[in-house]
Amino acid sequence: MTQSLARGLAADTSPRIDVTLATMTPANGMDDAALPYRVVRRPGAAALLRLVMKSDVVHVAGPCLLPLAFSLMLRKPVVVEHHGFQAVCPNGQLLHQPDCVPCPGYFMVGRHLECIRCNAVDGRRLSARMWLLTFVRRAFCTRVACNIVPTDWLGAEVCLPRTKTIPHGLLSPVPAPPTAVCPTTFLFVGRLVSTKGIQILLQAVRRLRDTVASFRVNLVGDGPERAALEETARGLGITDHVFFSGSLSDRAFRDAWAASTVLVVPSVGGEVFGLVVAEAMLHSRPAIVPAGGALAEVAGPAGLTFPAGDVAGLADCMRRFLDQPELAELLGRIARERAHRIFAEDIMVKQHAFLYVEIASAPQAL
């Protein structure tokens, strides 16, 4: 999203904005000279300080301590775009370990020993450091000109002053063909890790298998838990319904969208937005998502929801699409209209540009 924003701002925007992107990410073969904005990779503290000094507005992707400290010290207008929970959770995921369940917000209610125990897998000393830095990040974020969040739900979770919601935006893909897939195909896209709730999806498939013969689930993505998940699928006797596609090329990924009927996102960890849901909507695909969080906010009326972690609830949502084949097409039309109206990249870029101008012209807001 940071790259998309930089590219959009550096294009022919009104007002004109000159963009310099400072990042710790190595080039890895990317030709920075071909980009429409300047890239400074792995700047040291002195170089970063000089960049901040020359800036009219500093945009920090996540509450990174050093650029925030420099910006506030120099009284530069600074905004923080929150892509996670670093301002309210030491591990940044709002996930309680080692049981891997959504955290009820121990840091914000003052149950700090629980936070230290949660992240102690790599040692209590490191966990205590993560906990202390959360206080620093939160303190810095209370002093910035604006805290940007991609969903209202995340704004309520981080609970910071001067918060503005700007949804993530995506370029519209070449539309996938209208839903006419036989059998009905449920698509999962993401890393194969426990926080994505794939175990719940496999259990839901097991429930459906005995009563619905003709459907399939395509798992696109890879990760450290793939072997264990494949073994689970074999143990449940659902290998005729579940297919592990792994990581796909761009062309194969487009084909996977075209061959899909409904996106399924069974996440149990905290999702601040859910780009894959917006992407599905641009492909005219509805989504099944957990209720009450950012995913449900993004999907809106274009999706069905179930209680997070509820196998029976997920299976019921999947069954509705199996029993009512016309439902996917109906919600797919709603999805695409909603995505173009709210989650287009040019809308995201314009909202940021106007915010920067407003902040730069009112430095007294600091």
N, C-alpha and C positions, 0 to 999 in steps of 0.2 A: 504494500500500500504506500510505503514511503517513496518507492521508485515511481509509482504511478502518479503520485501527487507532484513530485519534482518535475516529471516529464510534462504534466499538464500545466503547471505554473510557468515553466520555461517556454511554453508555446505562445501563441498569439493571444494572450489574455489581456483583458482590460479591467483594472490598470495593469501596466507592464511591471513584471516582477523579475528581478535577476536572482537566480537560485545558485547557491553553493551547497553541495551535499557533502557533509563530513561523516565518514563511516569507518568503523573498525573492520569491516568486511574486506578481505583481500580481493583483488581483481579476478583471479581464477580464469584468466583468458579473456575477460570482457574488455572491449576496446572503449575506454572512457572517452577518447577523443570523438567518438561517433555519437555521444550523448549530447542533448541540447542544453546541458547545464554542466557546471564545473563540479568535479568530484575530487575530494581530498581524502585519501585513504590512510587510515591509521595515523592520524596526526598526534604528535606529542602534546604535552600540556602547553608548552609555549606557543606552538602553532595553533592549537585550539583557542587559546586566549586571543591571539591576533585575529582569528576569524570572527570571534564574538565581538571584538572591539570595532570591526569594520561593518558589522551588521546593523540594519535598522530593526529587524525583528528576528528573534531566535526561536526556531521550532524544534523541540526536542521530542523524538519518537520514543516515548517511555520516560519515566522519571530518572534519567541518567544523572548521577551526582555531579560530575565535574563540569559539564556544560551548564547545568543549572546554577552551580556555585559561581562560576565566572559571570554568567548573565546577571544574576542578582547583585553580585558585587559591583558590577559596572552599571547597574540600574538600566539594563537593556530590557525593552519589552520582550517577554518570553512566554511562549505557550507550550504546554505539555500535552501531547496526544497519547492517551492511555490505550495501549494495546493489550493490557493484562491487568493484574491486581497488585502490582508491586507497591502501590501506595496504601494498601490495606492488608497485605498478606506477605509474610517473610519469604515464602517460596514462589510468590507471584502467580499461583495457579488457583488459589482458594480451594485447595484440595487437602484433605486431612490424610496424613500418612501414619502408619503403613497400611491402613485399611482401605485406602484409595476411595474415599467417599467425599461428597461435597462438604466443605467446611462451613459450619454455621456462622462463622465470623468471629472466631475467638480473639483475634487481635483487637478488633474494634470494641469488644465488650470487656476488654481488660484481662482476659484469661491467658496471660502471657506465658506461664509455665507450660500450658498446653501447646502453645506455638513452638516453644523450644523443644518439647518432647516430639512434636510432629516432625521436625526436620533434623532429628538427631541421628539419622541413619549414617551420615558421614562424620559424626562426632558432635558432641554438645558444644564444643568451642566454636565450630563453624556455624552451628545452628544459632548460637547466641549472637554471633556477628550479623547474621542475616536478620535477626530480630531487631537488633539495635539500628541497623541501617534503614529499616522500615520507618522508624521514627524520624530519621533525617529526611528521607524521601517525602514523607507526608508533610513535614514542616516546610520544606521547599515548595511543595505544590500548593500550600495555602498562601504563598506570596506571589505566585505568578499572575500574569495578566489574564490568562484563560486556561482552563483545563478542558480539553476536547475529548469527548467520548463518542464512540460510534453508535451506542444505543442508550436510550433513557434508562434501561435496566442497569447498565454499568454505572451510569451517573449516580443512581441511587445507592449502589454498592460502595463506590469510592467516597461519596459524601464529602465533596470538596467545594469550596467557594468558587464563584465565577466559572461555573461549568456550562459548556455548550455542547449540544448533541449535533454532530455532523456524521451521518452514516457513510460507511465505506462505499466507494463507487467502482464499478467495473465497466470495461469496454464491452459492448454488446457483441456476443459471438454470432457467427453464422447460425441461424436457428436450426435446431434439430428437426427432423421430420415430425409431423403430428403423431401423437401416440397411437400406434397401431401394432403394438408388440404382442406377440403370442408365443409363449405364455407371458403373463404379467411378470415384469422384471423389476425387482427392487434393487436400487443402486446405493452402495455405501462408498464414500470417497474419504480417505484419510489415512493417518498412520495407524498401524496395527499395534496399539498400546491399550492398556486397561482403561485409561480415562475416556476412551472413545466408546465404551459400552458395547463392544462387539459381542462379548459373552451374552449379554441380554438379547441381542438380535438373534444369535444362534439358538437360544432357548425359545424365543418366540417362533422361530422356524420349526422347531421340534413340536410345538403346540399345534401349528397349522398343518403339519405334514399328514397327520392322521385323518384330517377332514377335507383338505384341499390338495388335489394331486398336481395340478398344473400351475406352477409358479417357480420362479428362480430368484436367487439373490446373488448379485455380482459385487464382490468385495474388491475395490480398486485401491491399491496402496500396499505399502510394505512396512515392516517394522520388526522390533525384537521379539514380539509375541506371535509371529505368524505360525511358527511350527506348533506351538501349544494350541493355537486356535484351530489349526487344521486337525490336530489330534482330537480336540473337543468335538469338531464336526463329525469325525469318523465315529467317535463314541456315541454320539446322539443319533447316528444313522441317517444323517441329512445330506450326505455328499452328493446325492442326486439333485439336490435343490440349491446348494451353496457352492459358489465357484470363486476361488482365490485368483484374481487376475494379476496381482502384483503391481509394480510401477509400470506405467504405460507411456508410450511416445505420444506426442501431441495428436497425431492422426488417430492412433488407437483410442485415445481418451475421447476424442470427438465421436468416434464410433460407439463408445460405451454410452455416451449421452443419448445418441440416436437410438440405441437398442434398449433404453431404459423407459420405465413407466413412471416410477415414483422414487424420489430420493429418501433414504432413511438415515437419520442422524440420531443414534441412541446415546449420545454422550452423557457421562456421569460427572465429568470434570467441568470446571467453569469455562464457558465459552463467552467471550466478550461481544462477539458479533455472529460469526458463522458465515465466512465467505462462500463456502460451498452451497449454502442455502440460497444466497443471492444469485450465484452462478446457475443453480438449477432453475430458478425462476426466470432468468434470461433465456434458458433453454425451453421455457414453457413446461417445466416439470414441477408438480407440487412436491411438498416435503412432509415427512412425519418427524416431529421433533418433540423433545421434552417440554412440558408445560412450564410457564412461569418465569422463564429466563430470557436471555438475549436471542436465542434461536427462535423462540415463539414470537418475539417482537418482530424479528426480520420476516418470518414467514407470514405473519398476520393471517388474513382470511384465505390465504393460498395454501394452507397446510392443515394437517390434523395433529393434535397434541395428545400426549399421554404422560402420566406421572413419571418423573425421572426414576429410572431403575426398575420400573414395573413391567415385568415380562408379559403378564396378561394384558395390560393396557396397550403395549406395543403390538401384540398379536391381534388385538381387536381392531386397531387402526389399519393394520395390513389387511385384515379380513374385509374391511369396508371397501377397499379398492378391488379386492378379488370378487366380492359379491356385486359391486356396482361398477362395471368397467367404464361407464360414462363419466364417473366422478373424476378420474385423472384428467380427462380432456377439459372438463368444466373448470377445475381448479387450476389447470395449466394455463388457460386463457387469463384467469385472474392474476396468476403469478407473473406472467410476462408484462402485463399492463402495470402492475405494481412495481416491478423491478425497473422499468423504464422511467417511471414517475419519481422514484425515490433513490434508486441505487445505481444511477448512471455516473460514469466517471466525470463527465463535464460538470454535473451538478456539484459533486464533491469538491472539485477544483475551484469553482466559482465561490462557493461558500467559504473556503479557506482564504481565497484572495481578498474578499471583502472584509473578513475578520482581521487579516494582517493590516490592511489600510486603516481600519478603525482603531486598532491597537497602536499603530505607529503614530497616529495623529493625536493620541491621548495618552502621552507618557505619564501624566499625573495619576493614571489609574494604578500605577505601581505604588 
